[in-house]
């Protein structure tokens, strides 16, 4: 699970960095989406799809909560980068 979580976060960071570049407003938008929208989607995927598929309700919810929490922390990091960087126009 640790390797899957690390791969998920690495892919998320790579895709946001490729999208945002050096523009602060894109980092801010990506941070808001990652911090406040994506954790709910991740939790719903784990509870509704992965949990019944593998047959572990409590385990899937715990892993889903861990993934959602790490996604929230990553999104807050994106917001920090966006608000502290200088915007290039």
C-alpha positions in Angstrom: 0.0 0.0 0.0 2.9 2.4 0.8 4.2 2.0 -2.8 0.8 2.6 -4.3 0.3 5.7 -2.1 3.8 7.0 -3.0 3.1 6.4 -6.7 -0.2 8.2 -6.5 1.3 11.2 -4.8 4.2 11.3 -7.2 1.9 11.2 -10.2 -0.3 13.9 -8.7 2.6 16.2 -8.0 4.1 15.6 -11.5 0.8 16.3 -13.2 0.2 19.5 -11.3 3.7 20.7 -11.8 3.4 20.0 -15.5 0.1 21.9 -15.7 0.9 24.8 -13.4 4.4 25.6 -14.4 5.5 28.9 -13.0 2.1 30.5 -12.9 0.9 31.2 -9.3 -2.8 31.3 -10.2 -2.6 27.8 -11.7 -0.9 26.5 -8.5 -3.7 28.0 -6.4 -6.5 26.5 -8.5 -4.8 23.1 -8.5 -4.4 23.4 -4.7 -8.1 24.2 -4.2 -9.2 21.3 -6.4 -6.7 18.9 -4.8 -7.3 19.9 -1.2 -11.1 20.3 -1.2 -12.5 18.2 -4.1 -10.2 15.3 -4.7 -10.2 13.8 -1.1 -14.0 13.3 -1.3 -13.7 11.6 -4.6 -10.9 9.3 -3.4 -12.9 8.4 -0.3 -16.0 7.6 -2.4 -14.0 5.4 -4.8 -12.6 3.4 -1.9 -15.9 3.1 -0.1 -18.2 2.4 -3.0 -16.0 0.6 -5.5 -12.8 -0.9 -4.0 -14.4 -1.9 -0.7 -17.2 -4.1 -2.1 -14.9 -5.4 -4.8 -12.3 -6.9 -2.4 -14.8 -7.5 0.4 -13.2 -5.5 3.1 -15.4 -2.6 4.3 -13.4 -1.4 7.3 -10.0 -1.9 5.7 -11.0 -0.1 2.5 -12.4 2.8 4.5 -9.2 3.1 6.5 -7.0 3.0 3.4 -9.4 5.5 1.7 -9.2 7.8 4.7 -5.4 7.6 4.5 -5.3 8.4 0.8 -7.8 11.2 1.3 -5.7 12.7 4.2 -2.5 12.6 2.1 -4.3 14.1 -0.8 -5.6 16.9 1.4 -2.1 17.6 2.7 -0.7 17.6 -0.8 -3.3 20.1 -1.9 -2.5 22.4 1.0 1.1 22.2 -0.1 0.1 23.3 -3.6 -1.8 26.2 -2.1 1.2 27.2 -0.1 3.4 27.1 -3.3 0.8 29.2 -5.2 0.4 31.9 -2.5 4.1 32.2 -1.8 5.4 32.2 -5.4 5.7 35.3 -7.6 3.3 35.3 -10.5 4.9 35.5 -13.9 2.9 37.1 -16.7 
